[in-house]
Amino acid sequence: MTFLRTPLVVGLSALILLMTVSACTDDFSAINSNPDEPTDVPEDLLFTRSLRMTMLDDFTWQVGEHLHPNMFVQHFSNPTPGFNTDRYGVNDGWLTVYWDEAYTDFGKDIQQVIDQASEDEEKVNKLAQARIWKVFVVQRLTDFFGDIPYSEAFTGNSTPAYDTQEEIYRDLFNELDEAVAQFDESQEDRFRDADVLYGDDLEAWRRFANSLRLRLAMRVSEVDPALAESEAQAALNSSSGLIASNDQAAELRPDGSSRNERNSLATVMSFQDSRVSKTLEDYLRDLDDPRLPVYIDVALADDVDERRGFPNGFSDSQLQEQNPDEFSIAGPEFQDPTHPISVMSHAEVRFLQAEAALRGYSADDPAVHYEQGIEAVMERYDVSADEVEAYLGQPDVAWDESASDEEKLERIILQKWLALFGRSGFEAWAEYRRTGYPELQEIRDPSGGTTNGEVPLRVPYPESESTVNGSNFDDAVGRLNEGNTYLSRMWWDVE
């Protein structure tokens, strides 16, 4: 797979994708099949591969998370002409890559694990883990595109129907509930070393599932408060608990030995064709945030001894007037190929608990979880206790009990946005769409891109779907309030 490094490579990659995508999606059952080898791959290998390919494949991560959510939510910016998503242009080739990889690679792998484990009651623990991981995969996919093939996907059906996002979310809640309940420590058929996320710790998988359930519950809090409250309380009250420390966080730990054993952000930073966003820099400076030197390296130019974020959304012509080397990439920790890859962090879970308490879903004090969320991410980056205490005491950071609920929510989401930098652009972008926080800067391109300057609310379906799965594609597009564009809303996005 070719890395995206220059506009020329992008163009060639897109051309190749457009030529091959129809063949790739005509028959899901034929993908990754070799007539000279057994059809059934051991579920241990499939499980490991799905975990790794979902999070560690640098090409898929770059065209999916980095060039879309990371740019849209202004954690990063792109000074490279031809890389147009930072200025709200659409690149169908990149979207096609992510769609195809999800449906014919890591998504199909985890479904195959589910299918095989379902045939043997002694594999109940493998089945539960696979169901939880599939929820993680599908949640990101639906939050990216909206309505997607789900109930008929991964089955060999080349024309699966698109389920509505509401239907998908309701089933994901059910999957998490059933998966947690079906774990059985008495069964010895386990993934063991094949579980590269939690090392076969079933209790950790329960905590991860509950934490993921809380994430999904808060996502639907504006569109269906009753469902959100019910699901949040189920997660919060589970006897298995939630991720409650940095040691319990869901992380993959690459060893840096090969391409798919490297942190994908570190790989992309090595290309030096994207920069940290000025929006991020401005928030860090305004808050006198001790994470500034952690998140932002000094500028690439030897004669610029500063940490400088690059503004989002310059047009190609405006970029000709800029010197990207006078601006910064992510800090040294994020350039380390062995830097842990976050699936779900302790800090995120604390901020979810803070919001749940704010909404009355629990009797907890939201201030406690809010401060613990900040403390968790600061601890993760070795910020001293004295610096954390000083940070928590600042007027723009300290919890203000006299503030309105909306002002408190804004403070929670801002700190979550900061905590998610370099760890989950998908979640940061989803939370921005759901809440409208934090306030982002206008892109510099006077044309406003394809959205007239509005931050994208979703990404378009690949153009190939209109040919490969035309009738179902048309049905899904017909449900979109602004058609197959950046400006159609998610089901849960009612703001």
SULHU-V838674 format. One line per field, one symbol per residue. phi: phi as a letter, one per 30 degrees, with the letter a starting at -180 (. if undefined). burial: + if it has 16 or more other C-alpha atoms within 10 Angstrom, else -. A space follows every 50 residues. Layout:
phi: ???
burial: ???
This chain:
phi: .dddbbeddedddddddddcddddcdbedddicbdcbddddedddddedd edddccdddddddddddbeeddcidbbbccejccddciccbdddddeded dddcbdddeddddedddddbddcdddddddddddeeddedddddcjdbdb dcdicjddbddcddddddddddeddddddddcebdddcdbdhddddcbhi ddddddddddddddeddddcdddbeddeddddddddcdddicebaddcdd bccdcidaecbbdddddddddhcbbdddededddddchdddedddbdded ddcccbcbdcddiddeddddccceddbccddeddcddcdecdcacdeedd dddddddddidbcddedddedddddddddechddddddddddddedcedc dddddddddeddddddedddeibadeddddddddcicddcdddddddiid chiddecacddededdcdbedddddddddddbidbdcdddedccd
burial: --+++----++-++--++--++-+++++--+-----------++-+++++ ++++++++++++++++++++++++++++++++++++++++++++++++++ ++++++++++++++-++----++++++++++++++++++-++++++++++ --++++-+++++++++-++--++-+++-++--+------++--+++++-+ -+-++++++++++++++++++++-+-+++-++++++---+++++---+++ ++++-----++++++++++--++++++++++-++----++++--++++++ -----+++++++++++--+----+++++++++++++++++++++++++++ +++++++++-++---++-++++++++++---------+--+-----+-+- -------++++++++++++++++++++++++++++-++--+++++--+++ +-+-+++++++++++--++--++--++--+---++++++++++--
